[in-house]
């Protein structure tokens, strides 16, 4: 007996397109930044270009974002698709993490930096650049200044200066990240 796969198995891009277009803009930005970061580690420029060629079959704006981030210069032609990508897949808000995020912080991890004068610049700048929530005490301000973020502290940076501060920090962490910061931080 010969088994033949349904033609839908040849559609390699529509599911990825449906996922991508159902993300909030900040999630789409995050996906583009993540692809750019990971592909920047690929040593062979032709492989980077091939991946961008496949991204064109998922979403043209995503492909352009990644190509610009990789400084490809010119957008490669779209990869040949075994079957055309459905351009208008069904809307599915359930695919967005931010639209369906956790309503509590249980099960998540918190990184804690306790230092006595040692520099922790990389830890702090990475947390800030990745839009993570930062809880701090007043004594940490010189370290935040050394990390270059003291002047840019936002609502995602919570000062622990009272009994309610840890609870406010945990409440903020339910949002997973301080997404508005991602629009203002230079990821390069």
HELIX and SHEET records of a PDB file:
HELIX    1   1 UNK A    7  UNK A   10  5                                   4    
HELIX    2   2 UNK A   14  UNK A   21  1                                   8    
HELIX    3   3 UNK A   25  UNK A   40  1                                  16    
HELIX    4   4 UNK A   45  UNK A   55  1                                  11    
HELIX    5   5 UNK A   60  UNK A   69  1                                  10    
HELIX    6   6 UNK A   93  UNK A   95  5                                   3    
HELIX    7   7 UNK A  121  UNK A  129  1                                   9    
HELIX    8   8 UNK A  138  UNK A  140  5                                   3    
HELIX    9   9 UNK A  141  UNK A  146  1                                   6    
HELIX   10  10 UNK A  150  UNK A  152  5                                   3    
HELIX   11  11 UNK A  165  UNK A  173  1                                   9    
HELIX   12  12 UNK A  179  UNK A  182  1                                   4    
SHEET    1   A 2 UNK A 134  UNK A 136  0                                        
SHEET    2   A 2 UNK A 157  UNK A 159  1                                        
END                                                                             
